[in-house]
Amino acid sequence: MTYAGLGAILFRLVGLLLIGSVLIVLLPALTSGSSIQGQVALVGGITLLPAVVLIVASKPLGRALAAGLE
């Protein structure tokens, strides 16, 4: 396996961990009541943006990481 492939897998894993942690943290707020659900959706959406960027851009980021290691 190349460094680029390993970097891509690493960035995807970190993105998935971020998504999982946000969902675990915000799940109690979603079940608490309807008055806070709009705020939870906004905060969750903003918090999930870096995770989605990491997953979508994992190949170029993996190549950049590999170029830095070689």
JORA-V833412 format. One record per residue. N is the residue number from 1. RES is the residue in one letter. SS is DSSP state (h for helix, s for strand, l for the rest). PHI is phi in whole degrees, 0 to 359 (none if undefined). Layout:
BEGIN
n: (N & N)
res: (RES & RES)
ss: (SS & SS)
phi: (PHI & PHI)
END
This chain:
BEGIN
n: (1 & 2 & 3 & 4 & 5 & 6 & 7 & 8 & 9 & 10 & 11 & 12 & 13 & 14 & 15 & 16 & 17 & 18 & 19 & 20 & 21 & 22 & 23 & 24 & 25 & 26 & 27 & 28 & 29 & 30 & 31 & 32 & 33 & 34 & 35 & 36 & 37 & 38 & 39 & 40 & 41 & 42 & 43 & 44 & 45 & 46 & 47 & 48 & 49 & 50 & 51 & 52 & 53 & 54 & 55 & 56 & 57 & 58 & 59 & 60 & 61 & 62 & 63 & 64 & 65 & 66 & 67 & 68 & 69 & 70)
res: (M & T & Y & A & G & L & G & A & I & L & F & R & L & V & G & L & L & L & I & G & S & V & L & I & V & L & L & P & A & L & T & S & G & S & S & I & Q & G & Q & V & A & L & V & G & G & I & T & L & L & P & A & V & V & L & I & V & A & S & K & P & L & G & R & A & L & A & A & G & L & E)
ss: (l & l & h & h & h & h & h & h & h & h & h & h & h & h & h & h & h & h & h & h & h & h & h & h & h & h & h & h & h & h & h & h & l & l & l & l & h & h & h & h & h & h & h & h & h & h & h & h & h & h & h & h & h & h & h & h & l & h & h & h & h & h & h & h & h & h & h & h & h & l)
phi: (none & 275 & 294 & 295 & 294 & 294 & 295 & 296 & 296 & 297 & 293 & 295 & 296 & 296 & 297 & 294 & 295 & 296 & 298 & 298 & 292 & 295 & 294 & 293 & 288 & 271 & 299 & 298 & 290 & 292 & 273 & 287 & 185 & 280 & 288 & 256 & 295 & 295 & 293 & 295 & 296 & 294 & 295 & 296 & 296 & 292 & 288 & 281 & 303 & 299 & 293 & 293 & 297 & 297 & 289 & 291 & 262 & 291 & 294 & 297 & 294 & 295 & 294 & 295 & 295 & 294 & 294 & 287 & 277 & 272)
END
